[in-house]
Amino acid sequence: MSTAPHISLASEDVVKKDDNHNHRRRFIGPMPAAILPQSDGKRRKRKGTLFRGRGDPNSSSDDDDSSSLSDVIHRHALQFFLRHGGKQENWGESQAKSVRAEMRRRWRESDWGRARRQQRSTGTTSKWVGSSFDVGVFLGVNILDESIGAANQDGSTSSATSPQSLLPEISVATVAPSAAAETFVTAHSHLSTSANEEPGPSTLTPNVSRDVDSVRPPSPSSSTALLASTRSQTELDPRRPRPSEAQASNAAIPPSSVARTNGHAIPPPLETPEQRKKGKTKGKDVHVHYEEPPAPPSEVLARRGSAVEETSAGASAQATAENQVKWGDVIMRDRMLVRVSYTEDGVPPTFDESQNRVTRHLENDGWVEYIVAWRKDRLELYADHHTPGREWLTGHKKLVYVVPLGNPTTSLSLYSFVDLTFCLTCPPARLKLDSKRHRHFLGSSRGTNIFVFKVKCRSRAVDWMWQLWRHLGGQLPPYIDIRSPTLDTRVSIDVPGYDTADLEAAYSVFTRDNILGLCEKYLRTVPEFRALMEREHAEGATFELAWRLDTNLDWVWRASDVMNKERKWSILCGLALSQAGRPAHLEFRRKRHVSTRLHMRDGTRLDEPPAVEGFLDRIRPNSQLKQSLYLVTHDGYLFALNPARAHPPPTPGAPEPASVFPGSDSGSDSTQHGDTRRRAEARRGQLQILEATGVSDLRNIVVVRRAFQLIPKQMERVDVQQGADWEDSEDFWAHAERSESDDEDAGGEAGLANARDKTRLRMRRSFELVLTSGRVVRFEAYSCTTALEWIVRLRPLISYWKKRHQYDARLEMDIAHLSTGRPRITPQHMKDDYEHGYGHGHRHDTAAVVQPNGDAALPDLDHFYNWCVLDGCRPILKCGRLYGRKGWWGQYKHVQLVLISGHLVQFHITGRTSLHHRRDKVIPLLDAYVCSGYFAAQYLPDGQYDANAPAVARRYQDGLETDDSEEDTLFVIWYRVPKGLAAGVRRNNAGADIPPLTAKRKVAVFRTRSKLERDAWVWAINAELEKVVRASRIREEAVRSAGELIST
């Protein structure tokens, strides 16, 4: 039996037409028989097999079929039928049986089916079995897409539901287009208007005759949601907590929030010319009102019981009751990294990193981890006792600092939006109520203490900010503007109860599902925007909410806290995120993943080629010795692994790995049915990166060719400067020489035994990679056709990822230029200048006319803050070249940093002549802290940071040009290696030890190429820290509660 693979691009046929989020991968060559899974009888049984005993005689009686194979056939039979020309209306039980039988027949005739049958019958197989295959593809059907199988496993004939059908249908009244802001009213209080009543004002209002229940409750006592849905919200978003875990977040509109006046819609409030001029934007503004005219005094005085609860008096009583906390009760408690500073001078109430940079005469304490406890009107900071046994004698930790929240001079501010650090400034306070001793610096009881807090979990830091902001007098605004960068417009939604401190009324309106539904509903009512929204839905787009400040995004993606309790303020908490007087604003953005498609300037479209992996032998140039390797590509990087720890993909029809069974540790937000195959595939890639011994950038490869010399060269002259776009040259795509003898090669030792010239056959089985440094690296494959497939697959990967990096660099420079208004380092010349012969004599710099606008739309900003980081749908969450060093001293070295599940993997770049960079270290993210900017720069040793150093312009390999300062490119990670850390890439570290407050931590210092890259790195690491903390809830609870506090 020949195991020579057939070179084809079949993997491209199984991708949906517009599915640019499907990550394709191909295994090249046969696989060692030693790593094949054992027969079904030797592995553990899967609980709850779905399709046994369904009346299909072929489902379990055939000894060639495992239970998992039967499941795959049942789940994807309809997709197989449709892919081969079948029609939905012809699908039935008899058709299903014949299709399943045909699938089994094709499986038995495949290379992998014969190998499995031979393994079962004789118990032994040849050393190498099978051939190349597309990972996650079974008989041409993509089995990694769980949404297909879930709909088809029962032979269902239900048609797919389009995204548009999930939204209420809206008819829009004819209105003359206007550039001014338009006010939308949610609903009338009555479904119809009587004949003797005059119609309301001529405003653009939705027709509620068909979907009134989806807009407002039919009665004051109704509990109907603000926006109804034709599908379960849990089905639409599996990340949302189940009803058993958290209460439903889509509460009803308070009766006092419905706009009505005797059955008529309330007209929009008149704007003054100044207000209209101030709020003028390019797009149209949509305003959603929840308002009601004041009730007469007689009606107010007559209210009793429950009628008072929904009024301002009831809201005030409710707010007062919430603040009645017994003295000594702990409201919130956490471990935080805190830096304490002192100054004799006053500081502004909005103290942030910019103000910290210009404030003089500051005396700083070092970074220390404290227990921070909030009790009534003060924060208490506890540390370990210096004297051994003192804690055992006293029964509590040492109280070090107190922040008086009741003092009128105490102020709260956001220190850095990038890493969510917040600051409290206050005068020195007594440690105890009956004490006259103040905790201060240099023996002075005057001046100002400055506390900067860093919480491990980003959502927990936002919760602290929100609760403290409300406690210190933060007020809700009358309305919130929600901007749409794609449409360049905004929707204004009124905040009910903003003037009565009625938080429950505001919480009931500002839920994630309701705000998303309102934004999409009302944007679709505007004719100019309807076409754009329909185009977005046609592309399969979904939308999310994000708070944005400058070029930083913070997605609203957690409806519950770390302990799985509902966060009603998950949207409104962004109101507290104001840095240096600049508040963050809420945006309605498309949920964008890492794009797998490029649109070139000439109009061509490039789709990401399938990644490749397989077993190879590296040929040493001098000794001609072989080194067995496993090569795999991830996101434009080539990783080398030991074959014994390669984690190859499951072969077609193989039993499912244990990681996809229900109840397995997902390490991320998995669905209720356990891990999907796609998540298991992503975890397999993460394990490969964690086990990799080296990595290389595909952009360092300039030639992929077939070996043509019996003795390989070690170096070759390469002049890359002559052609920067060498991936588009004819030499790069030169046709690999083929002959009939290539198909006659049976592969392996058997093929060598039949060859007359074994040395020449080994050369024909080899291919070479020529690096930019001139280094020539030769690999020998299993057979000649396998070597040719490696050549055919690697070339488009190299070309695509080189262009991908160039596109990302241009996009990054455009965003930085538009948001800051700074001129480009290399000015862009208008095309007309060269057509008129001006050339370099008349320089037209388009950047000079751009004004700085931190609130520019920037629809492409989510390219750097993509949802692949949050959902974990790719093995690599983030990867790139940085400058790093160990500890605070030493020189920065060029490193390759890879962020995966629960770990940062660092590879040391050894030199240009080497193909692979050796792995340096692995940084576990459990109990880690990450800080950036001036916050991290001031902790560098003396002489290593100069705030007044001039910016230096830099240009990098992919064309990125930047002149950001050192402070804007710096971030620091404090970490430790806990005992009992979970093996592999699992995030559930329930068995890890609980460190003391004085535990020693290691530090890693990194510098990125630009500020935007730094911000994206810090955001991605913080998002992964969030997932690590949430995966170990029990341990996190133990860490928070470790250590006794002073009893009061």
Secondary structure by P-SEA (a helix, b strand, c coil): cccccccccccccccccccccbbbbbbcccccccccccccccccccccccccccccccccccccccaaaaaaaaacaaaaaaaaccccccccaaaaaaaaaaaaaaaaacaaaaaaaaaaacccccccccccccccccccccccaaaaaaacccccccccccccccccbbbbccccccccbbbbbcccccccccccccccccccccccccccccccccccccccccccccccccccccccccccccccccccccccccccccccccccccccaaaaaaacccbbbbbbbbccccccaaaaaacccccccccaaaaaaaaaaaaccccccccbbbbbbbbbbbbcccccccccaaaaaaccbbbbbcbbbbbccccccbbbbbbbbccccccccccccccccccccccccbbbbbcccccbbbbbbbcccccccccccccccccccbbbbbbbbbbccaaaaaaaaaaaaaaaccccccbbbbbbccccbbbbbbbccccccaaaaaaaaacaaaaaaaaaaaaaacccaaaaaaaaaaaccccbbbbbcccbbbbccccccccccccccccccccccccccbbbbbbbcccccccccccccccccccccbbbbbbbbbbcccccbbbbbbbbbcccbbbbbcccccccccccccccccccccccccccccccccccaaaaaaaaaaaaaaaccbbbbcccccccccccccccccbbbbccccccccccccccccccccccccccccccaaaaaacccaaaaaaaabbbbbccccbbbbbbcccaaaaaaaaaaaaaaaaaaaaaaaaaaaaaaaaaaaaccccccbbbbbaaaaaacccccccccccccccccccccccccccccccccccccccccbbbbbbbbccccccccbbbbbbcccbbbbbbbcccccccccccbbbbcccbbbbbcaaaaaacccccccccccbbbbbccccccccccccccbbbbbbbbccccccccccccccbbbbccccbbbbbbbbcccaaaaaaaaaaaaaaaaaaaaacaaaaaaaaaccccccc
